[in-house]
């Protein structure tokens, strides 16, 4: 099982990440990671970007609301600019897919 940690970005980073190119956005995400909120830790049967996608689905899929509240509470959904850490590897949520940090 993979250890998954959801790191929620500060509001300013989310707006930069939503419209920026990865070569510009990723250094900003890396440099501001200490400001991110450590929102949740859980375990997944998936690895790598598939585990990141599982975290995204858990927080965004309305059919998983009960599971979401049990594991994640009522925090905001994972979105562009957030970081998912899987077994010490970090993945940034981009406007399309994931970028490994």
C-alpha positions in Angstrom: 0.0 0.0 0.0 1.1 3.5 -0.8 1.1 6.3 1.8 -0.7 9.3 0.2 -0.5 12.8 1.6 -2.7 15.6 0.2 -1.0 19.1 0.3 -3.4 21.9 -0.5 -1.9 25.0 -2.1 -2.3 28.5 -0.9 -4.9 30.5 -3.0 -2.3 32.5 -4.9 -0.5 29.4 -6.1 -3.7 27.9 -7.4 -4.3 30.9 -9.7 -0.8 30.8 -11.1 -0.9 27.0 -11.7 -4.2 27.1 -13.4 -2.9 29.2 -16.3 0.8 28.8 -16.3 3.2 26.7 -18.2 4.7 23.8 -16.2 8.3 25.2 -16.7 7.2 28.4 -14.9 4.7 26.9 -12.4 6.7 24.0 -11.1 9.5 26.1 -9.6 6.9 28.3 -7.9 5.2 25.2 -6.4 8.5 23.8 -5.2 9.5 27.0 -3.6 6.2 27.5 -1.8 5.6 23.9 -0.7 6.3 24.8 3.0 3.3 27.1 2.9 0.9 24.3 1.7 -1.6 22.8 4.1 -1.1 19.1 5.0 -4.8 18.3 4.6 -4.9 14.5 4.8 -3.0 11.2 4.9 -4.4 7.9 3.8 -3.3 4.7 2.2 -4.0 3.5 -1.4 -3.6 0.3 -3.3 -2.3 2.4 -6.2 1.2 3.8 -6.8 2.6 6.9 -8.4 0.4 9.1 -10.5 -2.4 6.5 -10.2 -2.5 7.1 -6.4 -2.5 10.9 -7.1 -5.5 10.3 -9.4 -7.2 8.3 -6.6 -6.7 11.3 -4.2 -8.2 13.6 -6.9 -11.2 11.3 -7.5 -11.8 10.9 -3.7 -12.1 14.7 -3.3 -14.0 15.5 -6.5 -16.3 12.6 -7.2 -19.8 13.2 -5.7 -20.6 9.5 -5.7 -17.8 9.1 -3.1 -19.1 11.7 -0.7 -19.5 9.4 2.3 -16.0 7.9 1.9 -14.6 11.4 1.3 -16.0 12.8 4.6 -14.8 9.7 6.5 -11.2 10.0 5.1 -10.8 13.6 4.2 -13.5 15.6 6.0 -15.1 18.6 4.4 -12.0 20.3 3.0 -12.0 21.7 -0.5 -11.4 19.4 -3.5 -8.0 18.7 -4.9 -7.4 21.2 -7.7 -4.7 22.7 -10.0 -1.6 23.7 -8.0 -2.2 21.1 -5.2 0.5 18.5 -4.5 -0.1 14.8 -3.8 2.8 13.0 -2.1 3.0 9.2 -2.6 5.6 7.4 -0.6 7.9 10.5 -0.6 7.4 11.3 -4.3 5.5 14.5 -5.0 3.1 15.1 -7.9 1.7 18.6 -8.8 -1.9 18.7 -10.0 -1.7 20.6 -13.3 -4.5 21.9 -15.5 -4.1 18.7 -17.5 -2.7 15.7 -15.6 0.2 15.5 -13.1 3.8 16.7 -13.1 6.3 14.9 -10.9 8.2 17.4 -8.7 
